[in-house]
Structure formats: C-alpha cells, structure tokens
Amino acid sequence: MYYGDIVQIVFVGVSLFLVLVSTNAYRRRQEGRYLFLMLAFILLCIVASDTAFFELYTGVEPGLVQLAMLYLNPSLEIFMVVCFLLAIVWSRAVRRQVIVIALATIFIIGLAASISYVSNAPEDYGTIQTLLPVGCAKPDGGFLIIASSLGYNDSISHGAPSASWPVLDVAAGTNVSIAVCNTYAFPVGFQVTHYLDNRLVSIAPGRAINVNFIADETGVFLIYCSVFNPIHVFLQGGEVIVS
C-alpha cells in the first residue's frame, strides 16, 4: 500500500513530536529560523493528520476528500516548503522586524503558488467523466474496472483504502481477464501483487487496457496503483481473491 494504517499513524506521531521540539526551541531562542522551522513542522503535522483521517475514517463525503487531497494539502505543502527554505537561509544578523516582512512573503508566495496550482489544473480535474474511453467494455467472463476521481469503481465511496474495493472473486486455475478504463484527468496505475507486479502498468487519461493472468495460486492479492496522482492513496485497497 502507499501508506499502511500503522505507518500513517506513526508519521503523524513523528510530525507532532517535531512540532513540540521546534516549539520548545523557539521559546528558548526566539529567532526567525526557529519560528519558520516551527511553522513548517506544524504544517507537516496538519497534512499528515489530514491524510491519516481520510485514510482511516470511511464516512467522509467524496467531495470533501477531493477538496482536501486536490487543493488543501498541496497548498499547505507549498507553504511548508517555503518555511523550510526560509529557516535554512535565515541569519542571526536579521533583525526581528524583518520577520513580519518574511511572513508576508510566505503568504504571498504560497497564495500565488496555490492559485497557480488550481488555475492550471485541467477543467475536469477531480470530476467524474461520463464518457467511457474507446474499447472500455467488460470482457466475456471477466471484470471491468473504471478509474475516476472517486477511485477504482467508486472505491472512495466504499471506504478505500481502509475497506477493500473493488473485490474480484475468481476460481483457481482460471484465466482472469480485466478491462481497466481511465476516465480520470491524470494517469493511474494498475497492479496486482504476485500476478501483475513485475512491471509498471500506467493508463493515460481517456485510455483503456486489458490485462490477463492465470490464477495459479490461491489467496488474497492486493490491487494497487504505483503511479503517483492526487488520489493515489485511495487506489490501494482492491483485492483479487483466488479460491
């Protein structure tokens, strides 16, 4: 998975610890570098907590998930990077009055970058397409998986990645045929552990592919995406159950 539940919780704990350490450092030495370092770790903690919340709690509306993952988190990450850079280049010789100017600069740069990030996104960014790609059809006796802004077959609405979706039940020894269609505005990946994990499968927007494999081993195998995109974390919870 992109982020296991335990790993994500640990990451939140580590970021919170860094917030406490940097806050204590700023209290002892109220210099600009410590202030920006504290702000950077606070933003890191917010992003980590936000991601963990959406991964662990399955009752969130899909629109809220898209808002956070496509716009809020990237904007906070931009502010975080600017704070880290200012903390690195900060000099003791800088007067405290300059902090106000620096904070204003952070806000202006971050706001401008966030506006540019949103305005340059495709018009269908985060929306569900109703027109299926050419060749997008369920194979005879096979499965159809459609990638959209709601994940694989609306996996976000089904609680992915905490809850498994989609789930494909197949019989051992059979030839498994899967059509994967991408109606999302960004490329997505499609892999299955053991069966389709030896090469990167990337599906461009508006494209469809067909994959086949022989179910030669019984068990539960993870369906996952190895191509990073704004909803990457929600494309990690599918399963192929071979019995």
N, C-alpha and C positions, 0 to 999 in steps of 0.2 A: 504494500500500500504506500501511497505517497506520504501519509502521516498516520502511523498507528495511534490508537487512542492513548496508550500509555506514553508514547514518545511525545505526543502533543501536550499532555498534561505536564510532563517533565519540563518541556520547553517553556510553558507558562510559569512554572515554579522558578526556573533559572532566570527568566527575564524579570520576575518580581524580585528575586534576590539582588539582581544587578541594580534595580531601581532603588532598593533600600541602601545598598552600598554607595551608589552615586549620590543619593540624597544626603547621607551622612557625611560624605566627602565635601559636598557643597556647604553644609552647615559649618564645618570646621574651617574651610577656606573658601570664602565667598568670592571666587574668581569666575570670570566668564567661561573658561574652559570646563569647569565643573558644572556650571549651570547648563551649558549646552549638552554635556555628556548626560546629565540627569534627564533633560528633556528627551534626548534620543532614546534612552532606556525606557522612559515612560511610554513613548510612542511604540517601542518594540513590544512592551508588555500589553498594550491595548490591542495591537494587531494579533499577537499570539493568543490572547484571551478570546478575541472575536472569532478567530479561526477555530479554536477549540470548541467554542459554544456551538457554532454551526455544524461542527462535525459530530458532537456528542448529543445534541438535542435535535430530535427529528420532527418537532411540531412547528417549525418556523415556516412561514409562508414563502413560497419560491421567489416572489418579487422582492422580499426583504433580503433573501440570500443573494440574489443578483446585485442588489444595490450595494451591499456590503463588499462582496467579492470583486465586483467590476469597477466600483468607483471609490468607496470609502477607504478600503485597505490600501489600494495603490496610492491614494492621495496622502495617507498617513505615512506610508513608506517613503515618499518623496521628502516630506518634512523631516523624517528620521535621518535620512542620508545627509541632508543639508546640515542638521545639528551635529552629526558626527564629523563632518568636514570642518565646521567652524571650531569644534572642540580640538581638532588636530592642529589647526593653524593658529589657534589663539596664543597670544603672547602676554606675559605678565605685565609688559610695559603698556598694554592697552588700558586706558582709563575706564572706570566703571560707567561713565556716561555713554561710552560707545556701545554698551550692551543694549541700550534702547534702540540704537540705530541698527545693530546686528539683528535683534529680534524682529524689527520691522522688515529687514531684508529677508529674513527667513520666511515671514508671512507672505511677502510679495512674490518671492521666487516660488515658494510652494504653491501658492494660489495660481500663479501663472502657469506652472507646470501641470497642475491638476486640470485647469481649464483646457489647456492644450491636449492633455491626455483624453479628456472626454470629447472635445470637439473634433478630434482627428479619428475617433473610433468610427467604424462602419455604421451606416444608418441602421442596419439590422442587428447591431451589437446588443446581445442579451435578449433578443426577441426570438419567438418561435416561428419558423418558416412553415408554411402550409404546403408549399410546392416541393414534392419529393424529387431527388435527383434522377436523372435518366438511368434506367436499369435497376432502380430500387424496387425490388419485389421479393416476396418470401419464396425461397427455394422449395421445391416439392419435398415434403417431409422434413424440411429444415426450419430455420429460425430467422426472424427479421429483427434487427436492432437498429433503431434510429437515434442518432445523436443530435441533440438540440441544446438550447440554453438551459434546459431542465435535466440534462444528463443523458444517459442511455435509457431510452423508453421511459422518460419522465422519472428517472431514478431519484432526483432530488425530492420530488413529491412523495416518494416511497420511503424516504428516510435515509438514503445513501449518504455517506458510506457506512454509517453505523448499522443500517439494515441492508441485507443483501438484496440487490436488484440490478439488472434482471437475473432470473434464475432459470437455467436451461437444464431440464432433466433428459438424459439420454441413456440408452442401453449400452452396456459394454460390448465392444466389438463392432459397433455400427459406424458408418461413415457420417460424420457430423458436418452439415453444410450450414453456414451462417452468412447472410447478407447484412452488411453494415453500411448504413447511409448517413452522411453527414449534412444536416441542414443548419448547422451552427455557423457562425461568422468566422470561426477560427479552425485550424486543423485540429483533429483529435487522433489519438492513437487507439489501437485495439490489440490487446494481447491476452493470452490465456496461459497461465502457468502450466508447465510441462508440455503442453501441446503447441502453443504459439508464442513462446518466449525466447526463441533463438534469433529473432530478427525484429527490427523496428518496423511496425506497420503504421504508417501515417496516412490519414484520409483528409484530403483537402476539402474546403467548403464546397458544397454542391456536387460532391462525388460519392460514388457507391463502389464497394468492393465485395467480393465473395471469397470466403475462406473455408477451407475444408481440412479435416483431420480424422484419423481413425481413433476412436475411443478405446485405446488398447490397455488402459489402466483405470481401475475403479478408484473412486474417491471424490473429494470436493476440490475443484480447481478455480482459482481466482481469475475473474475477468477484470482487467485493469488498463489504464491509459498511461503510456510512458512519454507522451508528447505534452509539454507544459502549455497550459492555456488558462484563462481566468476561472474555469470551473473544474480544473484538473483534480482537485481533492474529491469531487463528487463523482468521479468516473472510476472509482477504485473498489466498488462494492459488489460487482456482479459475481455470479458463480455458475460453473458448469458442474452438475452433479452426475457422475457416471456410476451406474449401479447395474 
